[in-house]
Structure formats: structure tokens, C-alpha cells
Amino acid sequence: MEKKEDQQLQQEEEQVVNPWEVSAKDGGKIDYDKLIDKFGCQRLDQSFVDRVQRLTSRPPHVFLRRGVFFAHRDLNEILDAYERGDKFYLYTGRGPSSEALHLGHLIPFMFTKYLQDAFKVPLVIQLTDDEKCMWKNLSVEESQRLARENAKDIIACGFDISKTFIFSDFDYVGGAFYKNMVKVAKCVTYNKVVGIFGFTGEDHIGKVSFPPVQAVPSFPSSFPHLFSSKDDLRCLIPCAIDQDPYFRMTRDVAPRIGYHKPALIESLFFPALQGETGKMSASDPNSAIYVTDSAKDIKFKVNKHAFTGGQESIEKHRQYGANLEVVDIPIKYLNFFLEDDAELEHIKKEYGAGRMLTGEVKKRLIEVLTELVERHRRARAAVTDEMVDAFMAVRPLPNMFD
């Protein structure tokens, strides 16, 4: 027994994945199979991709068909309910800790936009300005300002205002939402929350008390202006897998206070330019492509910092080809953002055989990223303060299931 526990402890030390830290031992890769075993979620296999396509009559999103969203909890139950004619709602969020988003931040919103359009369901988006105030040592006022700035980037992803409610915790928490927070808090012991999140005696009590805030948007009664008398409505949460601890706690509590367990669909981390040792970080500007980066910035960052599996000389590369067993960042990023499956496979084949050079692959990636960022920048420039106010207004959504 002790040997087994020692092995488990060693595995846990090899990689740390929680809502505030993602790292692997000695700069290694995140082992997603171990993460699934540790968290207790399930692999999202091809049968789910096929079923989503059948139910929505839409081609599966590139993030779905290429395994970017790779794990789930109870997605089958959501799809079963939908097939019976029962609706559900989506819930995702953003912790506003930086002025501008990077591409990793956009991934859950791009995928959530697809889910909203495909299933024609309402969406709530939580801006956890209170969380970032506590974890990042930001002032209340700065956290609120960043929340509104980030809301503009989120709105620029193209969400349907008639089906979308964006809220900041500082503005919205109270009433029915707070009642659910208290119900959750009463069901979770201090020892339990320490076990899930790893809090220590040095953490202030605000951190310990925060998890119910992120839990209760999973319950429809937290939004009486949206879901009055719809307490049986199910919730699906698209998120990165580092958010799983919050919802393991939520799923444990939900049946005890009369709600369905929220379902999750969870993504891989978007790697830093320097390699797949964790996720892209806003604290290192050279590790990330931001939505505010110019075409010149993107070209410089990709050419200077993107780690590749190409050989050290053209001669060797022509002879041996790229080593795609290592994490080649240009190929990895193209896997996220190049829509054309045939083109992606062609690039992989030619690059791996040495017929395509690293510089050529980087050039194609620069084109793809520049187009994506420019498109987002144009959309964001069109988002006014009045539009932010409209998305964040506490109001019914009369057409939310149309």
C-alpha cells in the first residue's frame, strides 16, 4: 500500500495541473492520459464527434475533430437529453488578469461559439474579476476594468446577444446566485477544499471561499431572470482541463442540493511558443501570440521563438526530415487553426519527409495566425461600451431556445 501511495505521489509531483499552475517536471510534456486517470474524466472518442455532427447537422469544429477538446464528463447525458428534445445551456468564463487575450484564451470561446450556434442554446459567461483580485493582487477597480476590456474580446468572437448573458462577479453576485453559493459552501468541508485545490495555511480566506462562486453558474436557479422555473435545465461547460477541480467539487455537491451534475467538455492546453511544457502564459510575452500583436510581431515571434523538430541544417533536413515525434510548435499551432484537413496532412507529410523546410512551415503558420488576429482585431474594434453594457444587462432572453 505504501509503495502504491509513493508511486502516486511521485506521479503527482511530475506534473502540477490546477486552475492557477500548469507545469511538468523538468520542463517535460503534460501527460494527458495520467491527467485523465487522476481527475477521473473520460476520453472523448470519435463516437462523440460523429454523434455531435449527426445531432446538429453541422461539420464538427476543427477543435473537436482534431482532439483539441479531448476529455469530458457526462457529455453523453447532455446529448441523450438533447436527442429527447430537452434543451441545455452553456457556461464558460474568463479570469480577467491581463489587458489583452492571447490565442490560448480564445480557444474556449471559439469553441463555445460553435456549440451555441450548433445546438441553438443560451450561454452564460462568468468574468471572475473577484478571483483575479485575490490571486493576482489587483485592486478591485483594476480587476473590474480588465473584466470589461476582456468582455470586448469575448464579444468579438461573435456570440449571439439574444442568447448570451455576460456577467462579472463583482456586479452580479447576490440574490439567488448567493443563495446557491451558501448551499454549496455548506456541503464542502475545509479538508475537502484543501484536498482538491491544495490550499495551505498561508492562503488568505478569500481563496478558500472562492470555489462556490465558480460552481454555481452550473445551476440554472442562479439566473432567475433567464431560467425562471427551469431548475431542471442541464448545463454543459466547455473549458480547459485545468478548471476541472472546480467542477469535480461542483459535481459532488449538485445532487445533494437538488441539481443535475454539470457536464464538461475539456480542452488540451495551448502550448507556449518555446514548447509544450505547459500552457501559453500571459506573464511571458515571448511565449504567446496576443490578439493585439501586429503582423510584424507575429512574424518575429514565430521565426524567433517557435520550437521546431526541423534539423540543424538544410542538408540534414533534406536527408532526415523533421522529427515530428517531438512537439513541433508550428505544426501544433496549425493543428489548432488551419481549417483545411487535407492541407494540414500535406504539410505534415512533406515536412516530415524533408521536402518542406522549417521556414516554409513557419511562413504558412504566420499567414494563418496573422489572418486570425487581424480578423479578431477588426471585430473587437467594432465592439462599443454600449454593446458591452447590453451583453451584461440583467434581462430575459426571450429567444434563447429558438
LUMMI-135293 format. One record per residue: x, y, z of N, C-alpha, C in turn; residue in one letter. Coordinates in steps of 0.1 Angstrom, whole numbers. Atoms other than C-alpha are relative to their C-alpha. Layout:
[[X,Y,Z],[X,Y,Z],[X,Y,Z],A]
...
This chain:
[[8,-12,0],[0,0,0],[9,13,0],M]
[[-9,-11,-1],[28,24,10],[7,2,-14],E]
[[-7,-2,13],[46,17,-23],[-9,6,-11],K]
[[9,-5,9],[15,24,-43],[-2,15,2],K]
[[2,-14,-3],[9,57,-25],[13,8,-4],E]
[[-12,-7,4],[46,66,-31],[0,3,-15],D]
[[0,-1,15],[42,59,-68],[-10,11,-4],Q]
[[11,-10,3],[10,81,-69],[6,14,3],Q]
[[-6,-13,-3],[28,109,-51],[10,4,-9],L]
[[-10,-3,10],[57,107,-75],[-6,5,-13],Q]
[[6,-4,13],[34,109,-105],[-6,14,2],Q]
[[6,-13,-2],[16,139,-89],[11,11,-1],E]
[[-10,-9,0],[49,156,-84],[6,3,-14],E]
[[-6,-1,14],[59,150,-121],[-8,11,-7],E]
[[8,-11,7],[31,174,-132],[-10,6,10],Q]
[[9,-7,-8],[11,200,-115],[-10,7,-9],V]
[[10,-5,9],[-22,209,-131],[-12,4,10],V]
[[11,-6,-8],[-47,232,-112],[-4,13,-7],N]
[[5,-12,6],[-66,264,-120],[11,11,0],P]
[[-10,-11,-1],[-35,285,-111],[14,-4,-5],W]
[[-13,5,4],[-5,264,-122],[-1,-12,-9],E]
[[-1,11,9],[3,241,-151],[15,-2,-3],V]
[[-15,2,2],[38,226,-151],[2,-15,0],S]
[[-5,14,0],[56,193,-158],[14,0,6],A]
[[-13,1,-7],[87,180,-140],[11,2,-11],K]
[[-12,-2,8],[120,192,-155],[-4,5,-14],D]
[[4,-6,13],[101,211,-183],[-5,-10,-10],G]
[[5,11,9],[86,179,-197],[-14,4,-5],G]
[[14,-2,5],[53,175,-215],[-10,-4,10],K]
[[11,4,-8],[20,173,-198],[-5,-14,-5],I]
[[5,14,4],[8,136,-198],[-15,0,2],D]
[[15,-1,-1],[-29,139,-206],[-7,-13,4],Y]
[[5,13,-5],[-35,102,-200],[0,-1,15],D]
[[-1,0,-14],[-22,105,-165],[-10,10,6],K]
[[9,-10,-5],[-43,136,-160],[-14,-5,0],L]
[[14,6,0],[-75,118,-171],[-2,-10,11],I]
[[1,10,-11],[-67,90,-147],[-1,7,14],D]
[[0,-7,-13],[-60,114,-118],[-13,7,2],K]
[[13,-8,-2],[-91,136,-124],[-12,-9,-1],F]
[[12,9,1],[-114,107,-133],[-10,4,-11],G]
[[9,-3,11],[-128,122,-165],[2,-11,-11],C]
[[-1,10,11],[-132,103,-198],[5,6,-13],Q]
[[-5,-4,13],[-116,104,-232],[-12,3,-9],R]
[[10,-3,10],[-137,120,-259],[4,-7,-13],L]
[[-4,7,11],[-136,95,-287],[-8,4,-13],D]
[[6,-4,13],[-147,96,-324],[-15,-2,0],Q]
[[14,2,0],[-182,83,-315],[-7,13,4],S]
[[6,-12,-4],[-189,116,-298],[0,10,-11],F]
[[-2,-9,11],[-176,136,-327],[-11,-3,-11],V]
[[10,4,10],[-199,116,-351],[-14,3,5],D]
[[14,-3,-5],[-229,120,-328],[-3,15,0],R]
[[2,-15,0],[-225,158,-324],[-3,4,-15],V]
[[3,-3,14],[-224,160,-362],[-14,-4,-4],Q]
[[14,5,4],[-255,139,-366],[-11,8,7],R]
[[11,-7,-7],[-275,158,-340],[-1,15,-4],L]
[[0,-14,3],[-265,193,-352],[-1,2,-15],T]
[[0,-1,15],[-263,186,-390],[11,10,-4],S]
[[-11,-9,3],[-231,206,-389],[14,-8,0],R]
[[-13,7,-1],[-195,196,-397],[6,3,14],P]
[[-6,-2,-13],[-176,191,-364],[11,11,0],P]
[[-10,-10,-1],[-155,220,-353],[14,-6,-1],H]
[[-13,5,1],[-118,217,-360],[6,-4,13],V]
[[-5,4,-14],[-111,216,-322],[-6,-13,4],F]
[[7,12,-3],[-135,187,-320],[6,-12,-8],L]
[[-4,11,8],[-124,166,-349],[15,-3,1],R]
[[-15,2,-2],[-86,171,-341],[4,-3,14],R]
[[-3,4,-13],[-89,162,-305],[5,11,9],G]
[[-4,-11,-9],[-82,197,-290],[-9,-1,12],V]
[[9,3,-11],[-113,191,-269],[0,-15,1],F]
[[-3,14,0],[-103,156,-258],[-6,-8,12],F]
[[5,7,-11],[-120,148,-225],[-13,6,4],A]
[[13,-5,-3],[-154,151,-210],[-5,-7,13],H]
[[7,6,-11],[-177,144,-181],[-15,1,-3],R]
[[15,1,2],[-213,132,-188],[-4,7,-13],D]
[[4,-6,13],[-213,146,-224],[-11,-9,-6],L]
[[10,9,5],[-233,115,-233],[-14,3,6],N]
[[13,-4,-5],[-261,126,-209],[-6,12,-6],E]
[[5,-12,7],[-263,160,-224],[-5,-3,-14],I]
[[4,4,14],[-265,145,-259],[-13,-8,0],L]
[[12,8,-2],[-291,120,-247],[-12,9,2],D]
[[11,-9,-4],[-313,147,-232],[-3,9,-13],A]
[[3,-8,12],[-309,169,-264],[-7,-8,-10],Y]
[[6,9,10],[-319,139,-286],[-15,-2,4],E]
[[14,1,-5],[-351,136,-264],[-8,12,-2],R]
[[7,-13,1],[-359,172,-271],[2,9,11],G]
[[-3,-8,-12],[-346,186,-238],[11,10,-4],D]
[[-10,-10,3],[-326,218,-241],[10,0,12],K]
[[-10,-2,-11],[-295,227,-220],[6,14,-2],F]
[[-7,-13,2],[-274,258,-215],[15,-2,2],Y]
[[-14,1,-1],[-237,265,-218],[5,10,10],L]
[[-6,-9,-9],[-215,281,-192],[15,-1,-2],Y]
[[-14,-1,0],[-179,292,-196],[4,13,6],T]
[[-4,-12,-7],[-158,320,-182],[15,4,-3],G]
[[-14,-6,2],[-126,341,-181],[4,7,13],R]
[[-6,-7,-12],[-104,353,-152],[8,12,-6],G]
[[-6,-12,6],[-95,389,-163],[12,5,7],P]
[[-12,-4,-6],[-59,392,-154],[10,8,-9],S]
[[-9,-7,9],[-44,409,-185],[-9,9,-9],S]
[[7,-10,9],[-53,438,-208],[-5,-7,-13],E]
[[3,7,12],[-52,416,-239],[0,-15,1],A]
[[0,15,0],[-60,380,-245],[10,-5,-10],L]
[[-8,7,10],[-36,356,-262],[-8,-11,-6],H]
[[7,10,7],[-46,328,-285],[-6,-11,8],L]
[[5,10,-10],[-49,303,-257],[-12,3,7],G]
[[12,-5,-6],[-75,324,-241],[-12,-1,-9],H]
[[11,0,10],[-96,325,-273],[-6,-14,-2],L]
[[4,14,4],[-98,287,-277],[-14,-4,6],I]
[[13,4,-5],[-127,280,-252],[-12,9,-6],P]
[[11,-9,5],[-147,310,-266],[-3,-3,-15],F]
[[3,4,14],[-142,300,-302],[-8,-13,-1],M]
[[7,13,0],[-154,265,-294],[-14,2,6],F]
[[13,-2,-6],[-183,277,-272],[-9,7,-10],T]
[[7,-7,11],[-194,300,-301],[-6,-11,-10],K]
[[5,10,9],[-196,269,-323],[-11,-8,7],Y]
[[10,7,-7],[-216,250,-296],[-13,7,1],L]
[[12,-8,-1],[-240,278,-292],[-8,1,-13],Q]
[[6,-1,13],[-246,281,-329],[-6,-14,-4],D]
[[4,13,5],[-248,243,-335],[-12,-5,8],A]
[[11,5,-8],[-272,235,-306],[-11,10,2],F]
[[10,-10,-1],[-290,268,-306],[-5,1,15],K]
[[3,-1,-14],[-288,272,-268],[6,12,6],V]
[[-5,-12,-7],[-283,300,-243],[14,-2,6],P]
[[-14,1,-5],[-249,308,-228],[1,11,11],L]
[[-4,-9,-10],[-237,324,-196],[15,0,1],V]
[[-15,-2,0],[-201,338,-194],[3,7,13],I]
[[-3,-6,-13],[-187,345,-160],[14,7,-1],Q]
[[-13,-7,-1],[-159,371,-156],[4,0,15],L]
[[-3,2,-14],[-142,362,-123],[10,11,4],T]
[[-8,-11,-4],[-129,397,-115],[4,-1,15],D]
[[-3,2,-14],[-131,388,-78],[12,-9,2],D]
[[-11,10,-1],[-108,358,-83],[13,6,-3],E]
[[-13,-6,4],[-81,378,-101],[4,11,10],K]
[[-4,-10,-11],[-83,405,-74],[7,-7,11],C]
[[-5,7,-12],[-75,379,-48],[13,-8,-4],M]
[[-12,8,4],[-49,357,-68],[11,9,-6],W]
[[-10,-8,7],[-31,384,-88],[3,13,7],K]
[[-3,-12,-8],[-31,411,-61],[-4,13,-8],N]
[[5,-12,7],[-50,435,-84],[-10,8,9],L]
[[10,-8,-7],[-72,463,-70],[-14,-4,-5],S]
[[14,3,5],[-110,459,-72],[-2,7,-13],V]
[[3,-9,12],[-111,488,-97],[7,-5,-12],E]
[[-7,5,11],[-84,473,-119],[-6,-13,-5],E]
[[6,13,4],[-100,439,-119],[-13,2,-8],S]
[[12,-3,7],[-133,454,-129],[3,6,-14],Q]
[[-4,-6,13],[-116,475,-157],[4,-11,-10],R]
[[-5,11,9],[-99,444,-171],[-11,-9,-4],L]
[[12,8,4],[-132,425,-170],[-7,6,-12],A]
[[7,-6,11],[-148,450,-193],[8,-1,-13],R]
[[-8,1,11],[-118,450,-216],[0,-14,-6],E]
[[1,14,5],[-118,412,-218],[-14,-3,-6],N]
[[14,2,6],[-156,413,-224],[0,4,-15],A]
[[0,-5,14],[-149,432,-256],[6,-11,-9],K]
[[-6,11,8],[-126,404,-269],[-9,-12,-1],D]
[[10,11,0],[-152,378,-259],[-11,3,-10],I]
[[11,-3,9],[-180,396,-277],[5,0,-14],I]
[[-6,0,13],[-157,399,-307],[0,-14,-7],A]
[[1,14,6],[-159,361,-311],[-13,-3,-7],C]
[[12,1,8],[-194,366,-324],[-12,-6,6],G]
[[12,6,-7],[-218,355,-297],[-13,7,-3],F]
[[14,-5,2],[-255,359,-302],[-5,7,12],D]
[[5,-8,-12],[-267,387,-279],[-13,-5,5],I]
[[13,5,-4],[-302,372,-279],[1,-13,8],S]
[[-2,13,-7],[-288,340,-263],[11,1,10],K]
[[-12,-1,-8],[-259,353,-242],[-1,11,11],T]
[[-1,-9,-11],[-255,368,-208],[14,0,6],F]
[[-13,-1,-6],[-221,380,-197],[-1,8,14],I]
[[1,-7,-13],[-216,389,-160],[13,0,7],F]
[[-11,0,-9],[-189,400,-137],[-4,-3,14],S]
[[4,4,-13],[-189,386,-102],[-2,12,9],D]
[[2,-12,-8],[-184,420,-86],[-13,7,-2],F]
[[12,-6,3],[-215,432,-103],[-12,-8,3],D]
[[12,8,0],[-238,402,-102],[-2,-8,12],Y]
[[2,9,-11],[-232,381,-71],[-9,6,10],V]
[[11,-5,-9],[-262,384,-48],[-12,-8,-2],G]
[[13,6,2],[-298,372,-45],[1,-15,-1],G]
[[1,14,2],[-304,337,-59],[14,-6,-2],A]
[[-13,4,2],[-268,334,-70],[7,-3,13],F]
[[-7,1,-13],[-255,340,-35],[-7,-12,9],Y]
[[6,11,-7],[-281,316,-20],[6,-14,-4],K]
[[-6,12,5],[-267,288,-42],[15,-1,5],N]
[[-13,0,-6],[-232,298,-31],[1,-5,14],M]
[[0,4,-14],[-241,293,5],[-4,-15,1],V]
[[3,15,1],[-257,259,-3],[12,-8,-3],K]
[[-12,7,3],[-225,248,-19],[10,0,11],V]
[[-10,-2,-11],[-203,262,8],[-3,-9,12],A]
[[3,9,-12],[-222,242,35],[2,-14,-3],K]
[[-2,14,4],[-216,210,16],[15,-4,-1],C]
[[-14,3,3],[-178,213,12],[8,3,13],V]
[[-8,-2,-12],[-156,208,43],[13,7,-4],T]
[[-13,-6,2],[-123,227,47],[10,-10,-5],Y]
[[-9,10,4],[-104,195,44],[-2,-4,-15],N]
[[3,3,14],[-122,187,11],[6,10,-9],K]
[[-4,-10,9],[-114,220,-4],[16,1,-1],V]
[[-15,0,0],[-77,218,7],[4,-12,-9],V]
[[-3,11,8],[-76,183,-9],[-1,2,-14],G]
[[3,-3,14],[-90,195,-42],[9,10,-5],I]
[[-7,-12,6],[-72,228,-46],[14,2,6],F]
[[-13,-1,-5],[-41,224,-24],[3,13,8],G]
[[-2,-12,-8],[-47,255,-3],[9,-3,13],F]
[[-9,2,-12],[-22,260,26],[-4,10,11],T]
[[3,-9,-11],[-23,278,59],[5,15,-3],G]
[[-4,-14,4],[-6,308,41],[-10,6,-9],E]
[[10,-6,9],[-35,313,17],[-11,8,8],D]
[[11,-8,-7],[-60,340,27],[-13,-6,-2],H]
[[13,7,-1],[-95,330,35],[-9,3,-13],I]
[[7,-3,12],[-108,347,3],[2,-11,-11],G]
[[-2,11,10],[-92,320,-18],[-8,-13,4],K]
[[7,12,-4],[-107,292,3],[-15,2,-2],V]
[[15,-2,1],[-142,308,0],[-4,2,-15],S]
[[4,-3,14],[-140,314,-38],[-6,-11,-7],F]
[[6,11,9],[-148,279,-53],[-15,0,-2],P]
[[15,0,3],[-186,282,-47],[-4,10,-10],P]
[[3,-11,9],[-185,314,-68],[0,-6,-14],V]
[[-1,6,13],[-173,294,-98],[-9,-12,-2],Q]
[[8,11,1],[-195,265,-91],[-14,3,-4],A]
[[15,-2,1],[-230,280,-90],[-5,5,-13],V]
[[6,-2,13],[-233,292,-126],[-4,-13,-7],P]
[[4,13,5],[-237,255,-132],[-15,-3,3],S]
[[14,3,-5],[-272,257,-116],[-9,11,-6],F]
[[9,-10,7],[-300,274,-136],[-7,10,10],P]
[[7,-10,-9],[-316,289,-105],[9,11,4],S]
[[-8,-11,-3],[-286,311,-101],[-3,12,-9],S]
[[3,-10,10],[-300,331,-131],[-16,1,-1],F]
[[14,1,1],[-337,336,-123],[-6,9,-11],P]
[[5,-9,12],[-340,364,-150],[1,-8,-13],H]
[[-1,8,12],[-330,337,-175],[-8,-12,0],L]
[[5,14,-1],[-342,304,-163],[-11,-2,11],F]
[[11,1,-10],[-372,310,-140],[-8,-12,-3],S]
[[8,13,1],[-390,277,-133],[6,-10,-9],S]
[[-7,10,8],[-364,258,-153],[12,-6,8],K]
[[-11,5,-8],[-344,244,-124],[5,-14,-4],D]
[[-4,13,5],[-342,210,-142],[9,1,-12],D]
[[-8,-2,12],[-322,225,-171],[15,-5,3],L]
[[-14,5,-1],[-288,208,-177],[10,10,-5],R]
[[-11,-10,3],[-255,227,-180],[12,-8,-6],C]
[[-13,5,6],[-225,220,-203],[10,10,1],L]
[[-11,-9,-2],[-192,236,-195],[12,-3,-9],I]
[[-13,1,7],[-165,240,-222],[11,8,7],P]
[[-11,-6,-8],[-132,247,-205],[13,-7,-3],C]
[[-13,8,0],[-95,238,-204],[0,-9,12],A]
[[1,10,-11],[-88,208,-182],[5,5,13],I]
[[-4,-5,-13],[-71,229,-155],[-11,5,8],D]
[[11,-5,-8],[-105,241,-145],[-8,-12,6],Q]
[[7,12,-5],[-116,205,-137],[-2,0,15],D]
[[2,1,-15],[-110,207,-99],[-13,8,5],P]
[[12,-7,-4],[-137,234,-96],[-13,-8,-2],Y]
[[13,7,4],[-163,212,-113],[-1,-14,6],F]
[[1,12,-7],[-153,180,-96],[-7,2,14],R]
[[7,-4,-12],[-163,198,-64],[-15,2,-3],M]
[[14,-4,4],[-195,211,-81],[-8,-13,-2],T]
[[7,12,4],[-205,177,-94],[-3,-9,13],R]
[[3,7,-13],[-201,162,-59],[-11,6,8],D]
[[11,-7,-8],[-224,188,-44],[-13,0,-6],V]
[[12,-3,7],[-250,192,-71],[-12,-9,4],A]
[[11,8,-4],[-272,161,-63],[-5,2,14],P]
[[3,-1,-14],[-271,169,-26],[-9,13,2],R]
[[9,-12,-1],[-288,203,-33],[-10,1,-11],I]
[[12,1,8],[-312,192,-59],[2,3,-15],G]
[[-2,-4,14],[-295,199,-93],[7,-12,-7],Y]
[[-8,9,9],[-281,179,-122],[15,3,2],H]
[[-15,-2,1],[-243,174,-122],[3,8,-13],K]
[[-3,-6,13],[-229,198,-148],[9,-9,-8],P]
[[-9,8,9],[-213,181,-178],[11,9,-5],A]
[[-12,-8,5],[-179,192,-191],[5,-6,-13],L]
[[-7,4,12],[-161,191,-224],[13,8,1],I]
[[-12,-6,-4],[-124,198,-218],[11,0,-10],E]
[[-10,-1,10],[-95,210,-239],[14,-2,5],S]
[[-14,0,-2],[-58,205,-241],[5,14,3],L]
[[-5,-13,-1],[-36,234,-232],[7,5,-13],F]
[[-7,-6,11],[-24,257,-259],[14,3,3],F]
[[-14,-1,-5],[14,254,-257],[7,13,-3],P]
[[-8,-12,2],[39,282,-254],[8,-2,-13],A]
[[-8,1,12],[60,291,-285],[12,-8,2],L]
[[-12,7,-2],[90,276,-268],[-1,-15,2],Q]
[[2,14,-1],[75,242,-265],[-12,-4,9],G]
[[12,5,-7],[48,220,-249],[4,-4,14],E]
[[-3,3,-14],[58,223,-212],[-11,4,9],T]
[[11,-4,-9],[25,236,-200],[-10,7,-9],G]
[[9,-7,9],[3,263,-215],[6,14,-2],K]
[[-4,-14,3],[8,297,-231],[-2,9,12],M]
[[1,-9,-12],[14,323,-204],[0,14,-3],S]
[[0,-14,2],[4,359,-203],[11,7,7],A]
[[-11,-7,-8],[33,366,-179],[13,0,-8],S]
[[-12,0,9],[59,359,-207],[-5,4,-14],D]
[[5,-5,13],[51,380,-238],[6,-7,-12],P]
[[-6,7,11],[75,360,-259],[-5,-15,-1],N]
[[5,13,0],[57,328,-251],[-14,-1,-7],S]
[[14,-1,5],[24,340,-266],[-2,8,-12],A]
[[5,-9,11],[7,354,-296],[-13,6,5],I]
[[11,-7,-5],[-17,381,-285],[-9,5,-11],Y]
[[9,-5,10],[-48,394,-302],[3,14,-4],V]
[[-4,-13,4],[-32,428,-302],[14,0,-8],T]
[[-12,1,7],[0,416,-319],[-2,5,-15],D]
[[0,-4,14],[8,432,-353],[5,-12,-8],S]
[[-6,10,10],[17,412,-384],[15,-2,2],A]
[[-15,0,-3],[53,422,-377],[3,-8,13],K]
[[-2,6,-13],[51,410,-341],[-2,-16,-2],D]
[[3,14,2],[36,376,-352],[12,-6,-7],I]
[[-11,5,8],[63,371,-378],[13,-2,8],K]
[[-12,0,-9],[91,379,-353],[-1,-11,10],F]
[[2,10,-11],[77,357,-325],[1,-14,-6],K]
[[0,13,6],[71,327,-348],[14,-4,-5],V]
[[-13,3,5],[105,329,-365],[11,-1,10],N]
[[-11,-1,-10],[125,337,-334],[-2,-11,11],K]
[[2,8,-12],[108,316,-307],[-7,-13,-2],H]
[[8,12,2],[87,288,-322],[9,-12,0],A]
[[-8,12,-1],[103,255,-312],[-4,-10,-11],F]
[[3,9,11],[106,230,-341],[7,-13,1],T]
[[-7,13,1],[116,195,-349],[8,-1,-13],G]
[[-9,0,12],[135,206,-380],[14,-3,3],G]
[[-14,4,-2],[171,195,-385],[8,13,0],Q]
[[-8,-12,-2],[200,219,-378],[6,6,-12],E]
[[-5,-5,13],[210,223,-414],[-10,-4,-11],S]
[[9,3,11],[191,223,-447],[4,-14,-6],I]
[[-4,13,6],[212,193,-459],[-5,-11,9],E]
[[5,11,-9],[203,172,-428],[-15,-1,-1],K]
[[15,0,1],[167,183,-431],[-5,-7,-12],H]
[[4,7,12],[165,172,-467],[2,-15,1],R]
[[-4,14,-1],[181,139,-457],[-9,-7,9],Q]
[[7,7,-11],[163,131,-425],[-15,4,2],Y]
[[13,-5,-2],[132,153,-425],[-2,5,15],G]
[[3,-5,-14],[116,170,-394],[-3,-12,9],A]
[[4,10,-10],[113,150,-363],[-13,4,7],N]
[[13,-4,-5],[76,152,-356],[-4,-8,12],L]
[[2,7,-13],[79,129,-326],[1,10,12],E]
[[-1,-11,-10],[90,160,-306],[-12,10,-3],V]
[[11,-9,2],[65,188,-302],[5,11,-9],V]
[[-3,-10,9],[69,209,-333],[-11,11,1],D]
[[10,-10,-3],[52,242,-324],[-8,5,-13],I]
[[7,-4,12],[44,254,-360],[-11,-11,-4],P]
[[10,10,3],[27,220,-367],[-11,0,10],I]
[[10,0,-11],[10,221,-333],[-10,11,-2],K]
[[9,-12,1],[-4,256,-339],[-9,-2,-13],Y]
[[8,2,12],[-15,247,-375],[-11,-11,3],L]
[[10,10,-4],[-33,217,-359],[-12,7,7],N]
[[11,-7,-6],[-54,242,-339],[-7,9,-10],F]
[[6,-11,7],[-60,269,-365],[-1,-1,-15],F]
[[2,2,15],[-56,256,-401],[-12,-8,-3],L]
[[13,7,1],[-91,246,-411],[1,-11,-10],E]
[[-1,10,11],[-81,226,-442],[7,-13,4],D]
[[-6,12,-4],[-75,190,-432],[10,-6,-10],D]
[[-9,5,11],[-60,180,-465],[13,8,0],A]
[[-13,-8,0],[-35,209,-464],[8,-3,12],E]
[[-8,3,-12],[-25,201,-429],[7,-13,-1],L]
[[-6,13,2],[-18,164,-437],[11,1,-11],E]
[[-10,-2,10],[1,175,-468],[13,6,6],H]
[[-11,-6,-7],[23,198,-447],[8,-9,9],I]
[[-7,10,-8],[30,171,-422],[8,-10,-8],K]
[[-7,10,8],[39,146,-448],[13,6,-7],K]
[[-11,-6,7],[62,170,-468],[11,4,10],E]
[[-9,-4,-10],[78,184,-437],[7,-12,7],Y]
[[-6,12,-6],[84,150,-421],[10,-7,-10],G]
[[-9,6,10],[100,138,-454],[12,9,-4],A]
[[-11,-9,3],[123,168,-456],[-2,8,-13],G]
[[2,-7,13],[108,181,-488],[-6,14,3],R]
[[5,-13,-4],[93,211,-469],[9,5,11],M]
[[-10,-5,-10],[117,233,-448],[-8,6,11],L]
[[6,-7,-11],[110,247,-414],[-4,14,-3],T]
[[4,-14,4],[110,282,-428],[-13,1,-8],G]
[[13,0,8],[82,273,-452],[-12,-3,9],E]
[[11,4,-9],[61,257,-424],[-3,13,8],V]
[[2,-12,-8],[66,288,-403],[-7,11,-8],K]
[[6,-11,9],[57,311,-432],[-15,-3,-1],K]
[[15,3,1],[23,292,-436],[-7,3,13],R]
[[6,-3,-13],[17,295,-398],[-2,15,2],L]
[[0,-14,-1],[25,332,-399],[-12,5,-7],I]
[[11,-4,8],[-1,336,-426],[-13,-3,7],E]
[[13,4,-7],[-28,317,-407],[-2,8,13],V]
[[2,-8,-12],[-22,335,-374],[-2,14,-3],L]
[[2,-14,3],[-20,369,-390],[-14,2,-4],T]
[[14,-2,4],[-53,364,-407],[-10,-1,12],E]
[[9,2,-12],[-69,351,-374],[0,13,9],L]
[[-1,-11,-9],[-56,380,-353],[-6,13,-7],V]
[[6,-11,6],[-65,406,-379],[-15,0,0],E]
[[15,1,0],[-100,393,-382],[-6,3,14],R]
[[5,-3,-14],[-104,394,-344],[2,15,3],H]
[[-2,-14,-3],[-89,429,-342],[-11,8,-6],R]
[[11,-8,6],[-115,442,-367],[-13,-2,7],R]
[[12,2,-7],[-143,426,-348],[0,7,13],A]
[[-1,-6,-13],[-131,439,-315],[-1,15,-1],R]
[[1,-14,2],[-128,474,-329],[-14,5,-1],A]
[[14,-3,2],[-165,473,-336],[-8,-1,12],A]
[[7,2,-13],[-174,464,-300],[1,13,8],V]
[[1,-13,-7],[-186,496,-282],[-3,-3,15],T]
[[4,1,-14],[-191,502,-245],[-15,-3,2],D]
[[14,3,0],[-228,502,-252],[-3,-14,-3],E]
[[2,14,2],[-226,467,-266],[4,-8,12],M]
[[-4,7,-12],[-207,455,-235],[-12,2,10],V]
[[11,-2,-9],[-235,471,-214],[-12,-9,-4],D]
[[11,8,5],[-261,453,-235],[2,-15,3],A]
[[-2,15,-3],[-245,418,-231],[0,-2,15],F]
[[0,2,-14],[-241,424,-194],[-12,5,8],M]
[[13,-4,-7],[-276,438,-187],[-7,-12,5],A]
[[9,11,-6],[-297,416,-164],[-14,1,-7],V]
[[12,-1,9],[-325,409,-188],[-4,-14,-3],R]
[[4,13,5],[-346,379,-200],[5,-1,-14],P]
[[-4,3,13],[-335,362,-232],[-12,-7,-7],L]
[[12,6,5],[-369,356,-249],[2,-10,-11],P]
[[-2,9,12],[-354,339,-280],[11,-10,3],N]
[[-12,8,-2],[-328,318,-262],[0,-14,-4],M]
[[0,13,4],[-340,285,-273],[-6,-1,-15],F]
[[5,0,13],[-351,295,-308],[11,-5,-10],D]
